Amino acid sequence: MIAARPIALGDLYRVFERLDEGESIAVVPAADGPELTNPPAEPEVWLGVTSSGSTGRPKLQWRRWKEIRGGTVSKPGVMGWTWASPYRPWTFAGVQVAAQAWASNSIVISLGTDWAEAWSSLARHRVDAVSATPTYLDLLLQEEPQGGVAWEPRQITLGGEPLRSAVGERLRRRFPNSNFTVIYAMAELGVLLKTRRVDGWYEVESLRHAADDWRVVDGGLEIMRAGKWHRTGDRVEVEGDLMRVIGRLDQVANVAGTKVSLLEVTELAEGVPGVRRAAAVAERNPVTGEIVCLKYAVEPGWDGSAVLESLQRTLRERLRKEAWPRKWVEETVGPAQNAKRAVR
């Protein structure tokens, strides 16, 4: 088994060439990577990608190279496009972006969190397509240089985390002429849902093409592949022919023996005018075991004291007492290292 340690997305091009030559390869970070395991014994070419590690140590997930390659689009309309993304090259999302650029005879640019440099790079290279988490692009908008930047991509692909409708609206206003694609995917199962909506909902029909069957058990999505049920670990909501991914099932706090959904607290907080982003987290407490702490970012130009007062009033009116945040922290929101939501 061969391990490659790419630094930038463009470094994956040589990996793809070797895969086409019949070598199975794992892409891993230079430090704090997963335990290296051999690919499945089946006589195929495999690409190992590194999971996010959001629930512990990162793991190596082996994917068939022919499926990743087959998922790229080589239409004349996208050939030669310039792509850009902040995804790490050893992740499934990073591999997908780089594979698409490679299949299109294009270049791919790695983006960071030096926002001035990111805007400069996007405009300088006239980037045609961007693939990122909603949080990353929302932060990019927040840090757009005064006077604006004369750049708008043809294509924006969002994934890696649930899309909140307020974020989707902001992105649509800033990039009115861009085509949007929102993806729900897992390293273990591949792309499961895809839509052009930016309100956080997916057409269930797309899931039927990606799985043999699906079901929702105790609010969690389960997928059937090859006669076996797989738990995604994500909480979903279904309304008619639409499905919304809310977040992880394990995002709960145990307050004096009562289970509190941190997702519910987060969603209510993000619906309060003046709140740019929010994240409810559990903190240890000697009396109740845990309490809910709400970390939030205020919209530019809003008064922080007024927003906090509105937040406290709204959440205490709409949540049961155990779910009331006992700690309120106004912070700057930053993109998570593993493409999950985070407030820092």
C-alpha positions as CSV (number, residue, x, y, z in Angstrom):
1,M,0.0,0.0,0.0
2,I,1.3,3.4,-1.0
3,A,0.7,6.6,1.0
4,A,0.9,10.1,-0.5
5,R,1.0,13.3,1.6
6,P,-0.2,16.1,-0.7
7,I,0.1,19.7,0.5
8,A,-2.1,21.4,-2.0
9,L,-5.0,20.2,-4.2
10,G,-2.9,20.4,-7.3
11,D,-0.5,17.8,-5.8
12,L,-3.3,15.2,-6.3
13,Y,-2.9,15.3,-10.1
14,R,0.2,13.0,-9.9
15,V,-1.8,10.7,-7.6
16,F,-4.6,10.5,-10.1
17,E,-2.1,9.6,-12.9
18,R,-0.7,6.8,-10.7
19,L,-4.2,5.5,-10.0
20,D,-4.9,5.4,-13.7
21,E,-1.8,3.3,-14.0
22,G,-3.2,0.7,-11.6
23,E,-1.7,1.7,-8.3
24,S,-3.9,1.9,-5.1
25,I,-2.9,4.9,-3.0
26,A,-3.9,6.5,0.3
27,V,-3.8,10.2,0.7
28,V,-3.1,11.3,4.2
29,P,-1.9,14.5,6.1
30,A,1.8,14.9,6.9
31,A,0.9,14.8,10.7
32,D,-1.8,13.4,12.9
33,G,-3.0,11.1,10.1
34,P,-5.1,7.9,10.3
35,E,-3.8,4.4,10.9
36,L,-2.7,3.1,7.5
37,T,-4.6,0.1,6.4
38,N,-4.6,-2.0,3.3
39,P,-7.3,-1.5,0.6
40,P,-10.0,-4.2,0.2
41,A,-8.8,-7.4,-1.4
42,E,-11.0,-7.0,-4.4
43,P,-9.0,-6.7,-7.7
44,E,-9.7,-3.0,-8.3
45,V,-7.8,0.2,-8.0
46,W,-8.5,2.0,-4.7
47,L,-8.0,5.5,-3.3
48,G,-7.9,5.9,0.4
49,V,-9.1,9.3,1.8
50,T,-8.9,10.6,5.3
51,S,-12.1,11.1,7.3
52,S,-12.6,14.4,9.2
53,G,-11.9,13.0,12.6
54,S,-14.9,14.9,14.1
55,T,-15.8,12.0,16.2
56,G,-12.2,10.9,17.2
57,R,-9.0,10.0,15.4
58,P,-9.2,10.3,11.6
59,K,-9.8,7.1,9.7
60,L,-8.8,5.9,6.3
61,Q,-11.8,5.3,4.0
62,W,-11.1,3.3,0.8
63,R,-13.1,4.3,-2.3
64,R,-13.0,2.7,-5.8
65,W,-11.1,5.0,-8.1
66,K,-13.4,4.2,-11.0
67,E,-16.4,5.5,-9.0
68,I,-14.6,8.8,-8.2
69,R,-13.4,9.2,-11.7
70,G,-16.8,8.3,-13.1
71,G,-18.4,11.0,-11.0
72,T,-16.5,13.8,-12.8
73,V,-18.0,15.9,-15.6
74,S,-16.0,16.3,-18.8
75,K,-18.6,18.3,-20.8
76,P,-17.2,20.9,-23.3
77,G,-18.7,23.7,-21.2
78,V,-16.5,23.0,-18.2
79,M,-13.3,22.1,-20.0
80,G,-10.5,24.4,-19.1
81,W,-12.2,26.0,-16.1
82,T,-10.2,27.2,-13.2
83,W,-11.3,25.7,-9.8
84,A,-10.7,26.8,-6.3
85,S,-11.4,25.3,-2.9
86,P,-10.3,25.4,0.8
87,Y,-10.8,21.6,1.2
88,R,-7.7,19.7,2.3
89,P,-6.3,17.4,-0.4
90,W,-6.5,14.3,1.7
91,T,-10.2,14.6,2.3
92,F,-13.0,13.1,0.2
93,A,-14.3,16.6,-0.6
94,G,-10.8,17.8,-1.7
95,V,-10.3,14.7,-3.8
96,Q,-13.6,15.3,-5.5
97,V,-12.8,18.9,-6.4
98,A,-9.3,18.1,-7.7
99,A,-10.5,15.1,-9.7
100,Q,-13.1,17.3,-11.4
101,A,-10.5,19.9,-12.3
102,W,-8.0,17.2,-13.5
103,A,-10.7,15.5,-15.6
104,S,-11.5,19.0,-17.2
105,N,-7.9,19.7,-18.1
106,S,-8.0,22.6,-15.6
107,I,-6.0,24.0,-12.8
108,V,-7.2,23.9,-9.1
109,I,-6.2,26.5,-6.5
110,S,-6.1,25.9,-2.8
111,L,-7.7,28.6,-0.7
112,G,-6.8,29.5,2.9
113,T,-8.1,31.9,5.6
114,D,-6.0,34.9,4.7
115,W,-9.2,36.5,3.3
116,A,-7.4,39.3,1.5
117,E,-5.2,36.8,-0.3
118,A,-8.2,34.6,-1.0
119,W,-10.1,37.4,-2.7
120,S,-7.0,38.4,-4.6
121,S,-6.4,34.9,-5.8
122,L,-10.0,34.4,-6.9
123,A,-10.0,37.6,-9.0
124,R,-6.4,37.2,-10.3
125,H,-7.0,33.7,-11.6
126,R,-10.5,34.5,-12.8
127,V,-11.7,31.4,-11.0
128,D,-14.7,29.8,-12.7
129,A,-15.8,27.3,-10.0
130,V,-15.6,27.3,-6.2
131,S,-16.3,24.4,-3.9
132,A,-16.4,25.1,-0.2
133,T,-18.5,24.8,3.0
134,P,-21.2,27.4,3.4
135,T,-19.4,28.8,6.5
136,Y,-16.2,29.4,4.5
137,L,-18.0,31.3,1.7
138,D,-20.0,33.3,4.3
139,L,-16.8,34.3,6.0
140,L,-15.3,35.2,2.7
141,L,-18.3,37.5,2.0
142,Q,-17.9,39.1,5.4
143,E,-14.2,39.9,4.6
144,E,-14.7,41.3,1.1
145,P,-12.6,44.3,0.6
146,Q,-14.3,47.7,0.8
147,G,-15.6,48.7,-2.6
148,G,-16.1,45.0,-3.6
149,V,-14.2,42.7,-5.9
150,A,-15.1,42.4,-9.6
151,W,-15.4,38.6,-9.5
152,E,-18.3,36.1,-9.8
153,P,-17.8,32.4,-10.5
154,R,-19.9,30.5,-12.9
155,Q,-20.4,27.6,-10.5
156,I,-20.5,27.4,-6.7
157,T,-20.7,24.0,-5.0
158,L,-21.5,23.9,-1.3
159,G,-21.0,20.9,1.0
160,G,-19.4,19.6,4.1
161,E,-22.0,20.9,6.5
162,P,-25.7,21.8,6.7
163,L,-26.7,24.9,4.7
164,R,-28.7,27.4,6.7
165,S,-31.3,29.3,4.6
166,A,-30.0,32.7,5.8
167,V,-26.5,31.8,4.5
168,G,-27.9,30.6,1.2
169,E,-29.8,33.9,0.8
170,R,-26.6,35.9,1.4
171,L,-24.6,33.9,-1.1
172,R,-27.4,34.2,-3.7
173,R,-27.5,38.0,-3.3
174,R,-23.8,38.3,-3.7
175,F,-23.5,35.9,-6.6
176,P,-26.8,36.3,-8.5
177,N,-25.5,34.9,-11.8
178,S,-23.7,31.9,-10.4
179,N,-25.1,28.4,-10.7
180,F,-25.4,26.7,-7.2
181,T,-25.1,23.0,-6.4
182,V,-25.5,21.8,-2.8
183,I,-24.1,18.4,-2.0
184,Y,-24.6,16.1,1.0
185,A,-21.8,13.4,0.9
186,M,-19.9,11.1,3.2
187,A,-16.4,9.6,2.8
188,E,-17.9,6.2,3.5
189,L,-20.9,6.4,1.2
190,G,-20.1,9.0,-1.4
191,V,-22.6,11.6,-2.7
192,L,-26.1,11.0,-1.3
193,L,-28.0,14.2,-2.0
194,K,-27.6,16.9,-4.6
195,T,-29.8,20.0,-5.3
196,R,-29.7,23.5,-6.8
197,R,-31.8,24.9,-4.0
198,V,-30.1,27.2,-1.5
199,D,-32.6,27.0,1.3
200,G,-31.2,23.9,3.0
201,W,-33.6,21.4,1.4
202,Y,-32.9,18.5,-1.0
203,E,-35.2,16.6,-3.3
204,V,-35.5,13.1,-1.9
205,E,-35.5,11.8,-5.5
206,S,-31.7,12.3,-5.7
207,L,-31.3,10.0,-2.7
208,R,-33.2,7.2,-4.5
209,H,-30.5,7.3,-7.2
210,A,-27.7,7.0,-4.6
211,A,-29.0,4.2,-2.4
212,D,-30.9,1.0,-2.6
213,D,-33.2,2.2,0.1
214,W,-33.3,4.7,2.9
215,R,-35.2,5.3,6.2
216,V,-35.3,7.7,9.1
217,V,-34.9,6.1,12.5
218,D,-35.3,8.3,15.6
219,G,-34.6,11.3,13.5
220,G,-31.4,9.8,12.0
221,L,-30.9,9.0,8.3
222,E,-30.0,5.4,7.4
223,I,-28.9,4.2,3.9
224,M,-29.1,0.7,2.5
225,R,-26.3,-0.5,0.2
226,A,-25.8,-4.0,-1.0
227,G,-28.4,-5.3,1.5
228,K,-26.9,-3.6,4.5
229,W,-28.1,-0.6,6.5
230,H,-25.6,2.1,7.2
231,R,-26.2,4.9,9.8
232,T,-25.1,8.3,8.6
233,G,-25.1,9.8,12.1
234,D,-27.0,12.8,10.8
235,R,-30.3,14.1,11.9
236,V,-32.7,14.9,9.1
237,E,-36.2,16.3,8.6
238,V,-38.5,15.1,5.8
239,E,-41.4,17.1,4.4
240,G,-43.2,15.5,1.4
241,D,-40.6,15.1,-1.4
242,L,-38.0,17.2,0.4
243,M,-35.3,16.4,3.0
244,R,-33.2,18.7,5.2
245,V,-30.0,17.7,6.9
246,I,-30.0,19.4,10.3
247,G,-26.7,18.2,11.8
248,R,-25.1,15.4,13.8
249,L,-27.2,13.1,16.0
250,D,-24.7,13.2,18.8
251,Q,-25.0,17.0,19.3
252,V,-26.8,16.8,22.6
253,A,-26.2,18.0,26.1
254,N,-27.2,16.1,29.2
255,V,-28.6,18.7,31.6
256,A,-29.6,17.2,34.9
257,G,-30.5,14.0,33.2
258,T,-32.5,15.7,30.4
259,K,-31.3,15.3,26.8
260,V,-31.1,18.7,25.1
261,S,-30.8,19.0,21.3
262,L,-27.9,21.5,20.7
263,L,-29.1,21.6,17.0
264,E,-32.5,23.0,18.1
265,V,-30.8,25.7,20.2
266,T,-28.5,26.6,17.3
267,E,-31.3,26.9,14.8
268,L,-33.4,29.1,17.0
269,A,-30.5,31.3,17.7
270,E,-29.6,31.7,14.0
271,G,-33.2,32.8,13.4
272,V,-32.9,35.8,15.6
273,P,-32.3,39.1,13.7
274,G,-28.7,40.3,14.0
275,V,-27.2,36.9,14.5
276,R,-24.8,36.0,11.7
277,R,-24.0,32.5,13.0
278,A,-24.3,30.5,16.2
279,A,-23.3,27.2,17.7
280,A,-24.7,25.7,20.9
281,V,-22.2,23.5,22.8
282,A,-22.2,21.5,26.0
283,E,-20.0,22.5,28.9
284,R,-19.4,20.5,32.1
285,N,-21.1,21.8,35.2
286,P,-20.6,20.4,38.8
287,V,-24.3,20.8,39.6
288,T,-26.2,19.7,36.5
289,G,-23.5,17.6,34.8
290,E,-23.6,19.8,31.7
291,I,-25.0,23.2,30.7
292,V,-25.7,24.7,27.3
293,C,-23.3,27.4,26.2
294,L,-24.3,29.5,23.1
295,K,-21.5,31.0,21.0
296,Y,-22.6,33.5,18.4
297,A,-21.4,36.1,16.0
298,V,-23.2,39.4,15.4
299,E,-24.1,40.7,12.0
300,P,-21.8,43.7,11.0
301,G,-23.5,47.0,12.0
302,W,-25.7,45.5,14.7
303,D,-25.5,46.5,18.3
304,G,-24.2,43.5,20.3
305,S,-26.1,44.3,23.5
306,A,-29.4,44.5,21.7
307,V,-28.8,41.3,19.8
308,L,-27.9,39.5,23.1
309,E,-31.0,40.8,24.7
310,S,-33.1,39.6,21.8
311,L,-31.4,36.2,21.8
312,Q,-32.0,35.6,25.5
313,R,-35.6,36.6,25.3
314,T,-36.4,34.5,22.2
315,L,-34.7,31.4,23.4
316,R,-36.2,31.5,26.9
317,E,-39.7,32.0,25.3
318,R,-39.3,29.1,22.9
319,L,-37.2,26.5,24.7
320,R,-37.9,24.4,27.8
321,K,-35.9,25.5,30.9
322,E,-33.2,22.8,30.6
323,A,-32.3,24.0,27.2
324,W,-31.8,27.6,28.1
325,P,-28.2,28.7,27.5
326,R,-26.6,29.5,30.8
327,K,-23.5,30.9,29.2
328,W,-23.4,33.4,26.3
329,V,-20.2,34.1,24.3
330,E,-19.9,36.5,21.5
331,E,-17.1,35.3,19.3
332,T,-15.6,35.5,15.8
333,V,-16.8,32.5,13.7
334,G,-14.1,30.6,11.9
335,P,-14.2,27.7,9.4
336,A,-13.6,24.4,11.1
337,Q,-10.4,22.5,10.3
338,N,-12.4,19.4,9.3
339,A,-15.1,21.2,7.3
340,K,-17.6,20.9,10.1
341,R,-19.3,24.0,11.6
342,A,-17.5,25.7,14.4
343,V,-17.6,28.9,16.4
344,R,-14.3,29.9,17.9
